[in-house]
Amino acid sequence: MRDFSIDIYKELLKALQGQGYTFQTFSEYLKKPAERAIMLRHDVDDRKLHSLEFARIQHSMGIVGTYYFRMVPESFDERVIREIEELGHEIGYHYEDMDFAKGNPEKAIALFDEHLGKLREVAEISTICMHGSPRSKYDNKDVWNHYDYKSYEIIGEPYFDLDFEEVFYLTDTGRRWDGHKVSVRDKVHQHFDLNFHGTKEIIETLNSGKMPNRIMFNFHPQRWTNYYSLWLREKYIQRIKNMIKYFVILLR
């Protein structure tokens, strides 16, 4: 079974269900965290129909997740957003306004206000999450050095509002689960002595009952597919991207 395929993704969900976790959206967790909680976060960066496939799979299994949409054509699609919300999932804004504004916080907050309003015309929005914009020199989170997202009726942003001493964070950034060395901004300070490279390792550890009680997974659904040609293309393109990001990190 190939990693980053839909088949192994389903096996991961089954393993999580088998350990008795409660699946919560990010906003649900912030309001009332379960003792054993799983948050499935999805950064819809590209190939939005892959995210819709994820949402349908989860719905068929009685699982909920959170989907963060960018304001670019590769991500923003009213039909897709509405269907995912109708399936019971949470929709959020995957903001990158400091990048759009070339680091100008006044322009960035004006764009944030505009984009959030546009997304709220389609779905209910109560949480946001930054887009890493790895090729940009601007950190999108920096807009909050000047403004407060809670003044926009936003209750949470994962990089600010999760305690990563209590929540184990796993991200498929770099098309691997140990991609911190090739991640420009999708990083947190981990407090768990666990490290994984492939999805199969996560499944095995879940089945052994050795995973933490609270976990946030961050998926980029465009990387996951059963179609071999697309799977192979994504694999080798991501290798090139990882090399570029590694040197970007060294230069910075």
SEZA-933824 format. One record per residue (C-alpha): residue number from 1; residue in one letter; x, z, y. Coordinates in nm, 4 decimals. Each point is the difference from the previous one (the first is absolute). Example, Ala and Ser with C-alpha at 12.3 -4.5 7.8 and 13.67 -1.06 7.14 Angstrom:
BEGIN
1,A,1.2300,0.7800,-0.4500
2,S,0.1370,-0.0660,0.3440
This chain:
BEGIN
1,M,0.0000,0.0000,0.0000
2,R,0.1610,-0.1163,0.3253
3,D,0.0439,0.2459,0.2840
4,F,-0.1957,-0.0751,0.3178
5,S,-0.2686,-0.1732,-0.2040
6,I,-0.3709,0.0776,0.0104
7,D,0.0214,0.1029,-0.3640
8,I,0.2514,0.2780,0.0574
9,Y,-0.1836,0.1026,0.3168
10,K,-0.3116,0.0654,-0.2094
11,E,0.2083,0.2020,-0.2459
12,L,0.1272,0.2118,0.2896
13,L,-0.3562,0.0727,0.1137
14,K,-0.1012,0.0931,-0.3553
15,A,0.2965,0.2374,-0.0264
16,L,-0.0988,0.1650,0.3286
17,Q,-0.3583,0.0407,-0.1193
18,G,0.1246,0.1429,-0.3282
19,Q,0.1737,0.2844,0.1818
20,G,-0.3196,0.1147,0.1701
21,Y,0.0952,-0.0762,0.3588
22,T,-0.2647,-0.0276,0.2714
23,F,0.0268,-0.3291,0.1876
24,Q,-0.0451,0.0512,0.3728
25,T,0.0206,-0.2263,0.2997
26,F,0.2474,0.1134,0.2625
27,S,-0.2794,0.1215,0.2284
28,E,-0.1654,0.1902,-0.2868
29,Y,0.3290,0.1702,-0.0792
30,L,0.0495,0.1041,0.3616
31,K,-0.3469,0.1529,0.0123
32,K,0.0062,0.1763,-0.3380
33,P,0.3060,-0.0542,-0.2222
34,A,-0.0557,0.0306,-0.3736
35,E,0.2311,0.2178,-0.2059
36,R,0.1071,-0.3026,-0.2033
37,A,-0.0342,-0.2947,0.2347
38,I,0.0970,-0.3653,-0.0116
39,M,-0.0078,-0.2105,0.3156
40,L,0.0271,-0.3736,-0.0588
41,R,0.1167,-0.1542,0.3257
42,H,0.0206,-0.3771,0.0405
43,D,0.1880,-0.1750,0.2793
44,V,-0.1727,-0.3373,0.0301
45,D,0.2960,-0.1913,0.1424
46,D,-0.0703,-0.3389,-0.1570
47,R,-0.2129,-0.1745,-0.2658
48,K,-0.3114,0.1995,0.0882
49,L,-0.1834,-0.1239,-0.3105
50,H,0.2460,0.1973,-0.2143
51,S,-0.1214,0.3135,0.1775
52,L,-0.3589,-0.0990,-0.0716
53,E,0.0905,-0.0334,-0.3686
54,F,0.1522,0.3488,0.0054
55,A,-0.3135,0.1379,0.1662
56,R,-0.2262,-0.1593,-0.2619
57,I,0.2100,0.1345,-0.2872
58,Q,-0.0089,0.3502,0.1450
59,H,-0.3754,-0.0180,0.0585
60,S,-0.0574,-0.1052,-0.3624
61,M,0.1904,0.3136,-0.1078
62,G,-0.1776,0.2378,0.2393
63,I,0.3083,0.0360,0.2205
64,V,0.0307,-0.0027,0.3805
65,G,0.2940,-0.0981,0.2198
66,T,0.0974,-0.0633,0.3617
67,Y,0.0793,-0.3481,0.1361
68,Y,0.1934,-0.0532,0.3236
69,F,-0.0488,-0.3394,0.1669
70,R,0.2282,-0.1677,0.2520
71,M,-0.1244,-0.2087,0.2931
72,V,0.1534,-0.3241,-0.1308
73,P,-0.1707,-0.2870,-0.1888
74,E,0.1816,0.0836,-0.3245
75,S,-0.1781,0.3373,-0.0019
76,F,-0.3007,0.0204,0.2305
77,D,-0.3087,-0.1560,-0.1580
78,E,-0.3460,0.1339,0.0795
79,R,-0.1498,-0.1058,-0.3340
80,V,0.2776,0.1638,-0.2014
81,I,-0.0068,0.3180,0.2080
82,R,-0.3766,0.0348,-0.0276
83,E,-0.0002,-0.0528,-0.3757
84,I,0.2754,0.2559,-0.0551
85,E,-0.1883,0.2551,0.2105
86,E,-0.3246,-0.0766,-0.1844
87,L,0.1825,0.0762,-0.3266
88,G,0.0443,0.3567,0.1292
89,H,0.3568,-0.0181,0.1268
90,E,0.1379,0.1163,0.3333
91,I,0.1132,-0.2537,0.2613
92,G,0.2741,0.0800,0.2515
93,Y,0.2089,-0.1712,0.2639
94,H,0.3541,-0.1041,-0.0978
95,Y,0.1346,0.0006,0.3532
96,E,0.3093,-0.1805,0.1270
97,D,-0.0693,0.0004,0.3716
98,M,0.3438,0.1154,0.1154
99,D,0.1394,-0.3077,-0.1721
100,F,-0.2634,-0.2251,0.1607
101,A,0.0782,0.1563,0.3409
102,K,0.3803,-0.0301,-0.0409
103,G,0.0407,0.3756,0.0329
104,N,-0.2113,0.0466,0.3134
105,P,-0.2218,0.3066,-0.0695
106,E,-0.2561,-0.0826,0.2720
107,K,-0.0548,-0.3482,-0.1399
108,A,0.0059,0.1386,-0.3526
109,I,-0.2766,0.2539,0.0592
110,A,-0.2144,-0.2644,0.1701
111,L,0.0425,-0.2232,-0.3061
112,F,-0.0696,0.2941,-0.2307
113,D,-0.3251,0.0709,0.1835
114,E,-0.1014,-0.3669,-0.0172
115,H,0.0883,-0.0443,-0.3670
116,L,-0.1573,0.3278,-0.1098
117,G,-0.3198,-0.1001,0.1787
118,K,-0.0032,-0.3373,-0.1738
119,L,0.0471,0.1601,-0.3409
120,R,-0.2708,0.2576,0.0741
121,E,-0.2441,-0.2847,0.0535
122,V,0.0438,-0.0732,-0.3704
123,A,0.0508,0.3414,-0.1644
124,E,0.0108,0.3720,0.0647
125,I,0.3554,0.1055,0.0903
126,S,0.1201,0.3612,0.0021
127,T,0.3654,-0.0345,-0.1094
128,I,0.2915,-0.2252,0.0887
129,C,0.3411,-0.0759,-0.1465
130,M,0.3008,-0.1705,0.1551
131,H,0.1264,-0.3369,-0.1189
132,G,0.3750,0.0196,-0.0589
133,S,0.0831,-0.3325,0.1714
134,P,0.3425,-0.0052,-0.1722
135,R,0.1297,-0.2988,0.1974
136,S,-0.0849,0.1646,0.3318
137,K,0.2234,0.2411,0.1909
138,Y,-0.3108,0.1919,0.1104
139,D,-0.1513,0.2876,-0.1964
140,N,-0.3776,-0.0226,0.0277
141,K,-0.0354,0.3780,-0.0304
142,D,0.1833,0.0416,0.3312
143,V,-0.3162,-0.0779,0.1956
144,W,-0.1113,0.3548,-0.0903
145,N,0.2935,0.1424,0.1951
146,H,-0.2088,-0.0945,0.3049
147,Y,-0.3624,0.0159,-0.1192
148,D,-0.2215,0.1903,-0.2447
149,Y,-0.1817,-0.1968,-0.2688
150,K,-0.2475,0.2853,-0.0456
151,S,-0.1441,-0.0864,0.3403
152,Y,-0.1274,-0.3174,-0.1712
153,E,-0.2031,0.1997,-0.2544
154,I,0.2717,-0.0493,-0.2592
155,I,0.0438,0.2982,-0.2307
156,G,0.3244,-0.0960,-0.1675
157,E,0.3114,-0.2134,-0.0425
158,P,0.1858,0.0543,-0.3300
159,Y,0.3491,0.0258,0.1522
160,F,-0.1178,0.2731,0.2362
161,D,-0.2820,0.1755,-0.1818
162,L,0.1150,0.0398,-0.3589
163,D,0.2190,0.2894,-0.1135
164,F,0.2512,-0.1731,-0.2255
165,E,0.1107,0.3360,-0.1366
166,E,-0.3417,0.0072,-0.1698
167,V,-0.0704,-0.3723,-0.0447
168,F,0.2288,-0.2163,-0.2122
169,Y,0.0347,-0.3408,0.1657
170,L,0.0539,-0.3138,-0.2069
171,T,0.0265,-0.3427,0.1616
172,D,0.0576,-0.3437,-0.1510
173,T,0.1948,-0.1097,0.3087
174,G,0.2679,-0.2447,-0.1102
175,R,-0.2037,-0.0778,-0.3140
176,R,0.1405,0.3070,-0.1683
177,W,-0.0861,0.3679,0.0047
178,D,0.3478,0.1119,0.1072
179,G,0.0293,-0.2366,0.2939
180,H,0.1054,0.2555,0.2638
181,K,0.3420,-0.1648,0.0314
182,V,-0.1620,-0.3289,0.1000
183,S,-0.2843,0.1473,0.2054
184,V,0.0396,-0.0114,0.3748
185,R,-0.2829,0.2408,0.0911
186,D,-0.2202,0.0777,-0.3023
187,K,0.1829,0.3248,-0.0709
188,V,-0.0832,0.3691,-0.0203
189,H,0.2068,0.3090,-0.0772
190,Q,-0.0728,0.0629,-0.3662
191,H,-0.0112,0.3499,-0.1452
192,F,-0.0507,-0.0971,-0.3643
193,D,0.2732,-0.0532,-0.2569
194,L,-0.1523,-0.3210,-0.1325
195,N,0.1200,-0.3565,0.0270
196,F,-0.1459,-0.3183,-0.1495
197,H,0.1012,-0.3635,-0.0002
198,G,-0.2819,-0.1611,-0.1986
199,T,-0.3713,0.0640,-0.0448
200,K,0.0429,0.0630,-0.3723
201,E,0.2179,0.3023,0.0797
202,I,-0.2773,0.1431,0.2175
203,I,-0.2552,-0.0514,-0.2771
204,E,0.2247,0.1720,-0.2556
205,T,0.0535,0.2985,0.2282
206,L,-0.3730,0.0218,0.0687
207,N,-0.0760,0.0002,-0.3713
208,S,0.2505,0.2817,-0.0491
209,G,-0.1866,0.2098,0.2575
210,K,0.3033,0.0405,0.2261
211,M,-0.1252,-0.1545,0.3231
212,P,-0.0769,0.2072,0.3125
213,N,-0.3542,0.1101,0.0770
214,R,-0.0322,-0.2070,0.3163
215,I,0.1240,-0.3569,0.0345
216,M,-0.0357,-0.2838,0.2479
217,F,0.0722,-0.3466,-0.1378
218,N,0.0709,-0.2761,0.2491
219,F,-0.0715,-0.3467,-0.1393
220,H,0.0608,-0.3410,0.1533
221,P,-0.2509,-0.1993,-0.2075
222,Q,0.1513,-0.3391,0.0873
223,R,0.2839,0.0913,-0.2399
224,W,-0.2258,0.0521,-0.3022
225,T,-0.1264,-0.2944,-0.2052
226,N,-0.0468,-0.1256,-0.3547
227,Y,0.0750,-0.3602,0.1015
228,Y,0.3530,-0.0585,-0.1250
229,S,0.1089,-0.2594,0.2582
230,L,-0.1133,0.2187,0.2886
231,W,0.1430,0.3114,-0.1660
232,L,0.3375,-0.1734,-0.0384
233,R,-0.0077,-0.1290,0.3572
234,E,-0.0739,0.3478,0.1367
235,K,0.2760,0.1503,-0.2130
236,Y,0.2760,-0.2228,0.1333
237,I,-0.1239,-0.0127,0.3583
238,Q,-0.0052,0.3805,0.0015
239,R,0.3580,0.0100,-0.1257
240,I,0.1055,-0.2070,0.2993
241,K,-0.2044,0.2201,0.2346
242,N,0.1574,0.3121,-0.1467
243,M,0.3483,-0.1359,0.0634
244,I,-0.0905,-0.0780,0.3617
245,K,-0.1583,0.3418,0.0541
246,Y,0.3020,0.1731,-0.1548
247,F,0.2312,-0.1632,0.2549
248,V,-0.2458,0.0695,0.2831
249,I,0.0126,0.3687,-0.0930
250,L,0.3818,-0.0059,-0.0080
251,L,0.0169,-0.1641,0.3430
252,R,-0.2397,0.2553,0.1501
